[in-house]
Every structure is written in structure tokens, then in C-alpha cells.
Amino acid sequence: MRVSIAALFTVLATTTSAIKISLDKLPDEAVVEAHHMREHAARKALAAAGIDPEQNSEEARRFLRAKKEENFFSQKAQLESFSLGQHEDIVIKDYQNAQYYGTVQVGTPGQSFKVIFDTGSSNLWVPVVGCTHCGIPIVAPKSKYDETKSSSYEEDGTPFDIVYGSGEVKGDFAVDSVNVGGMLVKEQRLGAITDAGGLGMAYTLGKFDGILGLGFTSISIDGATTVLENAISQGKMDQPVFAFYLGDNKDGELSIGAIDSSKYEGELHEVPLTSATYWQIEMDSVTVGGTTVASTAPAIVDSGTSLMTGPKKDVAKLAAMVGAKPNIMGEFTVDCSKVDSIPDFTFTIGGSDYTLTAEDVVIQSGGTCLFAFMPLDIPNNPLWILGDVFMRKYYTVFNYEKKTVSFAKAT
């Protein structure tokens, strides 16, 4: 389905005002450095297990894959029946490559937190005073929520427990006001985190304090209404939309309540959701240099994932087609001298083609060229994730009321 709505959105953009939030971008160098840190940690784990990855590469991959799956599913008894949307307390990610974050305030007066605005989850959470595994003083400090200093705080006490790809984050629910770009959302249920150990070093050393989920309430922990759906019900948003502009090699911008027509060129093309849980759509196909790699594939448009992910067999096929080589963790790098020869990647969605070039799909720093696709197998659900690599190229509009996502070439 392809619907031109440029004229409609032009009217909206001129008659309504968007709340604009600046999004700081973590440099590509930091993403590549995180890749090297993960490889170092993996080699350390293998050495402790007495496995030489150079001599036993397949055994090493099996060991690391088993460790990852053990972390992911250790607290879930029904692995064989797992699928997206079934267990609302599981989020398929670990934020290890998260690049964009902005600032919100919680409480009265407002306490500031840097958060990842994440379309791939639905809860707001921040660490509390006394939180364990929440940063390192001086080296990597985190802002901490102190409910005793907020006059708008209300006790909730319901346990907050969320499982990410790397482990568990837990605490209790609290109720307080949240200020997003000057938009005050009252009586918002949020997670007051007492232990963020499940996110590991990705969180400890990360530039963000918490997560603000932009998915649907249907997948929110304990059915807590999301921040933006609360804002809509409280009449705080001119339109039930938000949009991401992720400037390439510069900071981005999140617009809430309206779109910014200066951030894209041509027409916006609207795609209906196949599921109002995550922002899930269906792709017609994925092709590389004209060769089809996947057809009729479900995908999530996810601002909280910097890279792109897909089923292991499909990503392996993509990598082979461009000469990318896996390391012991299954992440891929390419020979930097051959980047210019990588063919175009085309994602056909709703009848429209969205193309990524070699420059788009390779993150380069310090002589390392990281291939921006990672394998991710989800049982019973061969899903793709279109992360920031895709959203940098295409301005992306999310509509809560129409349950659609729209794309246009970013300026």
C-alpha cells in the first residue's frame, strides 16, 4: 500500500506546533570501540572456558551463542512458545549500540535525565538514588531520581521488572510528572530502577540514564500507559504523531505533536502497521545489488537500535554478498579498501523502494569498518529491525491514531 500524504502533512506542519527535542549523537568512533570491547570480553570468556577461538571457531561461536541465549531466556520457562507480544516484559535488545539520546525532566521541580527515546519498547524508567550497577562515580556517573525531592511524586510500589537481551532491570513503579520538551505529562507511571545490572557495560558506560519507550501501551510492563499516550489523553499534543530526524554525522531531532516538513524532501509514504505493539510493518522484499535476499518479511522500526538486524540466515547471506567476515561474536566487518564496491541495499516497503548505499551500511573508524547488520533469530518470528542506520537516511513519522509509519528521504 502506498499513499501520498505530503499535502496533508504540509498543512499540519504549518497549522500546528511541534515540540522539538534535540538528540545528541554518540560518535561512530564510540560504536566501533564498543564493538572492540565486546570482542575483547568474548575472548576473555572463551579463555576462561579453555576454548581457543582460532583453533575451534565453531565451538567458540556455540559457546558464546549459548551464553547469550542463557542470559536472554534464563528467567523465561516458555522458550518454545515465545513470540513478540506474548511476554510484555521482554525487550529484544540490549542498547549496546544506542547512539541517540535526549533530555527529559521527572518530578517537581524537574530532575533531568538523559534518555533513549525508544520506539522498540513502551515504558519510561530512570535509576533511583541508591541504585546498584547504575554507572560509576566520576568515570561514568548517572543522574538518579530522588522521589523525596518531588512534590508531585505518588507512591505506587508495584514491582517493575523488565528483561532485555542481556539480562534483567528491576525496581518499583512510581507516579510523577514528566516534562518532555516543555510538555508536562501528569501522573505518569514510571520505573524507579534499583538495579540495572542486566544491561551490563552497555549501560554502565553509556551516555544515557534511562529509557523512554515510544511503543504502544499494549506491550508496556504492567499495562502502564506510555508517556505519549498519556500526553494525547491529557490534550497535550496537537496531533497524535511524533517524528525522528537523525542527521547523519550530527545530532538529531525528535518532533512531538507535529512534523517538520523542512526535514525531508519529496513525499511521505504511509505504511500501515501489522501490529500495534511495536511499530511493526511488513516489507515486500530486501534486495542487494538486485538479488532478493528476503521476501514478505515483518520488520520493526526501532529508534533504540542503532544497527540493522535480521534473521541469521538472511544476514549471513547479505554479508557473504558484500564480502563481510564474522568475528567470534557473529558481528561482521568488511575490508575498508573494498567499501566502495559494496552494492546498494534496497528495502521495498508498501510498494516504495528505500535504498541504503555502502556509505550508509558501513560504520568506519580507526581502520575498522563495521558492517551495520547483525544477526538476530527470534523463535517462531523471522523479524527484521530497521534501526538508526535506516532512520538516518529516511525521515520517519509515527502516528498513534492511524497506526501507521511514514517515510521520506531526509534532507
Disulfide bonds with the S-S distance in Angstrom:
Cys131-Cys134 1.79
Cys336-Cys369 2.14
